[in-house]
Amino acid sequence: MFVHEEHQDAGETLLFLHGGNVAGWMWRDLAASLPDHHSLIPDLPGFGASNAEPWTSVAEVADSAAAIIRDRAHGGRAHVVGLSLGAVVGTVLVARHPDLVRSAMLTGAPLQGVGTTTRVSGVAQIRWWGSRSYWRVMARAFRLPDDSVDTFVETGMGIDRASARRMLTQVYEGVPATDLEGLRRTRTPILMLAGEREPKAVHRALAEVTSRAPKAVARVVPRMHHVWSAEDPELFRRVLQHWLAAREPAPELASRRRPGD
């Protein structure tokens, strides 16, 4: 996999795992703003500069991410940060390779999969991924800032569609329980997050980790949607910095239950 690197001579390593419609570029501004941490930002198979590498399975991609930590992280360990697809991969990475993970902050992971309607419509949309107008509509839906829209469109146009179809099918079906069992044996601190305005499928998944991992906690990010790293990047940075410094949720986060649930 292609890996972008920031602050190579800084302190402990962060491994950033991107969402399913983008690539590692989504994390570069954040990584650049954290000069005290060494950052590794891969483009996952099928995406960005790794689009010629086929997506195989969530577990195999998690193993490949583990190899990046083993080979390139300071001390052979890293803090893992993931959103959406990246949070799914990150969860399985912690479960399969807990010795490599110092801590994990993972947000928007539909670990139990999604409903049939979402699954069918999501996979069907791949037919339009060759259209620039489609990606511009998606940029508005994700509330991306104007200065990232062109990069988002170009990344979307370059995604390997066969890999995307395999990836979406796997994520929409949910992570097999066997891929999460390793969480019971880990003492890795894990912060599982969901935006308050995310679908219920994401909120239900929080307990998938907290019920297994002894040092996992879950919180809701008030007022935020799925891609809240772009919706409010300063909030995301504060929450991450607080987690890295204290290994506890930032006080501005809310309890796990959404209002009205």
Order of alpha helices (4+ residues) and beta strands (2+ residues): beta-beta-alpha-beta-alpha-beta-alpha-beta-alpha-alpha-alpha-alpha-beta-alpha-beta-alpha-alpha
